[in-house]
């Protein structure tokens, strides 16, 4: 099935060659004959032309663990510019693709060359498996000076990369959807990819989603169940939290006081605090259209939790970037053609070192519960990564 998809998708790319955005047809994704379909979410590979050994190994372990039919990458494919990656790759002490001229202006040609190398490091791994993958761009991807058209030109070099721009918003958000067909060929499940650009979703992007979702529902007679993916979280994720006392287990500081995950509706590993608030314009559109069952995000790297608010599951997935402290990991969704509302959702954590031969991939217990112990190895790894970042910063400061 996957090789057949590659041939069909290659033909589609040939037909659409020479355009800034690919044709808006969705690839031929279908439920398996047993009625299942697996989606692997990866996020924040966030690396440069010298990729971290464990980041690349994490990708391989994730694909082998998930055996997915579709891979979703929720942004920050590349790091724009930062120090702090001693000991994780072949270029210690510098992280980022941005190159500047002596006068401080962006060197577009050199930066793009670095972006292409960083993207190739990630995509070359995924291409080995002949599995289609889709992208929701992140804020670091947008910091490197490339337009949506530039990104699409890069993506067009990879046969299994599915990316095209459907939304007409003036912000040039790379927004699109891919449909999963049932074993009978009918529309059974949809995947939305939204571009949060530098900071979030614009109203015009939400309007495009609403109009497109309603058109899909009209064509099918009912809303088609869907998952939404984007890099930066919708603020509605704060509604998975409760105000609490600083002394409460799992208490996190916010500008408005202390909060903790509401154990009645959410569970998983949580690092930051998020403030409850009114529903966003995007969330209201999800409710109005009635198709989005869940929305999942990256961006924060260290968050690995999910919960249901007002009928929609919201969740963070661990990042893959090794130049920042973990946890690191990925998320796997298993859809069921005959019961799409009851999909399975499992978060995995990656620990250890490929260089030392100590890699482990373990499923997280995300049942609503008190904040879990991160484990002595993970705590030690965080300390090591913090030391790396501080050391790199000092080297950079006195160089």
N, C-alpha and C positions, 0 to 999 in steps of 0.2 A: 504493500500500500504506500509506503513512504517513498520508494523509488518511482512509482507511478505518479505520485504527487510532484516529485522533482521535475519530471518530464513535462507535466502539464504547466507547472509554474514557470519553467524555462521558456516555454512557448509564449506564455502571457507576457514575460519580460521582453521577448523579442518583438512582440507586437506593439509594446508600449515604449520601445527604445527611442531615445531622442527627446523625450518629454521631461519637463522638470518634476512632474509628479506622475506616479504610475496610474494606470487605469484603475477605476474604483471597483473592479470586480473583486470579490473575495476568493481566496484559494479554495480548492475542493477539499474541505475538511469534513470527515464523516465519523460518526460513532462506529466503534468496532462491532463485529458481528455478535458479540456478547452483550451489546447495548451500553458499553462503557466508553468513556473518553477521558484522557488524562491531560491535565495542564500543569506544567512546571513554571513557577514564578521565581525568577532570579532578579536581583536588584543591586545597584550600586557596585558594579565591578570596579568602577572609578579608579582607573590606572592610567599608565602612560606607555611610551614606546618600549619600556623595560618592565614588563608585567611581573607581578609577584608570583612566585612558584605555586604557593598554596591557593591563590585566587584561581589560577588555571586548573589546578587539581580539584578544587571545589566544584567547578563547572562539570568536570568529568564525573565526579562522584554523584552530583545531583542528577545528571542524565541517567546514569546507571541505576540509581535508586528509584527514580520516578518512572522510567520507561514511558516518557510522555508522547502524546500525539501532537502537542503544540507547546512551545516554550514562549513565555511572556517575560520580556526584560523591562522592568519598570524604572528605567532611567539611570542617569549618571554612568553612562558607559565609560566616560573618561574623566580624569581629574584635570581641572584647568591649570592651577598653579599652587604648589604648596611644598613645604619641606616636611620631612618626617617619615622616611621609609627605610631606615637603616636595618639591614639584615633580612629584608623580605624579597629583594630582587637583585638583579645584576648591576644596578646603578644606585648605590646607597647614598642617602642624604638628600635626594631631590625627587619630588613627585610632581608630575604635571606635564601638560603638552604645550603650554603657551610659551612662545619664543618672542622676545622683544628686541627691537633695534636699540642701539646705544642711546637714542633720544627718548626711549621709553614707549615708543609706539609699537603696536602689535605687528609682528612680522607674519603676515597672513600665509605666505607660501610655506615657511618653515613650520608654523603652527599646524597647518592642514596636513603636512607630511607626518608630523607626530601623531595627529589624530588618526590618520589612516593606519599607522602602525599599531596604535593602541586598540583600535576597533578590530583590526585584522587578528590580533592576538586572541581576542575573545571569540570572534566569529569563526576563525579557523578551527577552534575546538568544536564549536557547535556543528559546523559543516561536516565534520567526521561522521556524524550520526544520521545525516540525511533526514532531519526532522525540521519542519517549518518553525520559524520563530518570528515574533512580532516585537515592536519596540514602542515604548512610550518615553519620549525624551525627558531629561531632567535638567535642573538648573545649571549644573556644572557643564553639561553638554552645550547649553546656550551661552556660556561665558567665553567660549573659545572663538567667537567671531564668525561662526558659520551660519548661513541662512538655512531655512527649511529645504530649499532646493539643493544646497551643498550637501546636506545630510543625505538626501535621497540619492544624490549622485554616488555617494560612498556606498550606501546600502545596495544599490543596483549591481554591485560587483559580486554579490553573494547569492547563489541560486536559491537557497532556502530562506533567505531573509524576506519577509513580507512587510512592506511599508509603503504607504501611499497617503496622500493628503486629500481628505474629503471635505473638510470644513472650509468655508470661505471667509473666516474671521480675519479682520485686519491685522491681528497680532501674529499671523502666520503660524498658528498652532498646528502641529502635525497630529490631526485627529482623524480617526477612522475606525472601522469595525470589521470583524471577520465572522462569518456565519458558519456554524457547524451543522451539517445536514444529518438527518436521521438515516437509519438503514433503508428507509423507503424513499430517500431523496428529499424529504420535506425539511423546511427550516425548523430546527429543534432547539438550538442554543446559540447565543450571540456573545461575542467578546468585544467590549469597547476599549479603545486605547485613546487616552486623552493627554494632551501636552500641557503640563503646568508651567512651562516656560521658566521665567525667573522667579515666580512667586505664587502662582495659583491659576485657577481656571477663570477666564473672562466670561462675562455674561453672554457674549456672542457665541462662544464655544458651546455653552450650555444650550443656547437656542438651537444651534445646529443639531446637538444630540437629541433634543426634544422633537424637532421636526422629523429627523431621520427615524427615531424610534417609533413615532406615531405612524409614519409611512410603512414601516415594517409590520406593525400591528394591523394596519388596514389591509395589507396584502395577504396576511395570514389569518385574519379574522379575530385574532387574539394577540396580546403582547407575547413576544418570544422571550423566554427566560434568558437572563444575561448576567455576566460578571463584568465589572468595570475595573480598569487598572489605570493608575496614574502615579507619577513620581511623588509629588508633594501631597500630603494628606488633606482631605477635606476637614475643615474645622469641626465638623460634626463628630469626629472621633472623640472629642472632649466629653461627649454625652455618655461615654462608657465609664466616666469617672464620677465619684461622689466627693463632696466636701468632707474633710476629716480633720482630726486633731494631729498636730505634729508627732504625737507619741504613738499614733496608730501604725500597725504593721503595714509597710508598703506606702507610707505617706510620702508625697512628692511636693516640692515647693513650686508654686506658680506666682504670678504677679498679684493674684487675688487671694492668696492664702495657700492652704494645703489641700491636696486631693489624693485619692487612691482609686485604683480600679474597683469598680462595683462588682463584687464577687457573685452577685445574683445574675449578672448578664454577660460578664467578660472574664477571660482568664489568659494566662500566659506570662511571659517575662516582660517587665516594664521598668524603664529607666528614668524617663522624664514625666513631668506632670502636664496634663492637658485640661483646659478649663471648659466645663459644660457651658452650653449657650444655645441660642436660637438656631433653628435649621437654616442651612445655607441655601442659596438659590439653586445650587446644583442638587442638593439632597431633595429639595422640594420637587425638582424636575424628575428625579428618579422615582419618587412616590407617585407623581402625577402620571407618568408613563407606565408604571406598574411592571417593568421588566427586570430591573436591576435587583438581583437577590443579594449581592454582596459587592463591596468595593475594597480594593486592597492596594497598599501603598508601600513605597520604599522611603528613601530620603534620610531617615533618622538612624539607620545602620544598626543600632543596638536594641531596637524594639522588636519584640516577637510575641504579640498578643492579638486577640480578636474578640469580638462580642457583637451582640445583636442589639441595635437601637432602632425602635420604631419600625420593626419588620425587615431591616436591612443589616446584613453582617458587615462590619467594618474591621479592618485588620492591618497591622504592620508586619512586614517580613524582614528578617535579618539581612544585612548587607553582606557583600562578598569582598569588600576592600580590606586588604591585609595591613595597609599602612595606618589604619585606625584601630582602636581597641574593639574587640568583639563584644558580644557573641557574633558569629558568622553562621549563615545558613541559607535555607531556601524553603519554599512552600509548594506542596503538591495537592492539587484538586482532582478528585475523581467524580466525573459527572455520570449520571444514569439516565439513559434516554427515556425510560418510562416514568421516571420520578425526578425530574431536573431540580426541583426545589430542595431535595434532600441530597445535596452533593456532599462528598467527604472532603475534609480540609485538614491536612496534616503538616505541621511545621517541623523542619529538621534542623539540627544544629551540627556544625562542622567544627571539630576540635583537633588539636595536635599539629604535627608538622610533616609534610611530605618528605622533607630532607632527612628527618630523623626516623621516618617509618612509623609514626605514632598516630596517624590520622584515624579518626573515628567519626562516623555519621550516625546520629541517634535521633529518634523521633521524640519530640517534646510532649510533655503532658500538659495540654492546654485547657484542661477542665477548670472551671472557675474555682480558684483557690487562693490562699495567701501567696505572696511573692516567694518564689522558690530560691533555694540556695544555689548560687551560680556554680559552686564546686571549686575545690582548691586549685585545680589545674587552670580553669578559666580565669580565676582571680590572679593567679601567677602570670598568665599570658597577658592580662590587662596591664599588670605592672611592667612587664617587659616592653609592651608596646608604648606605654607612657614614657618609659626611659628612652626608647628609641626616638620618640618625637622630641623630647627635651634635648637629647644629645644632638639631634639634627639641627634643632633651632639654634643651639649654641655654636655649632660649626658654621652655620649660615651667618650668624651674627658677627663672628670674629674672623670670617674668611676675608 
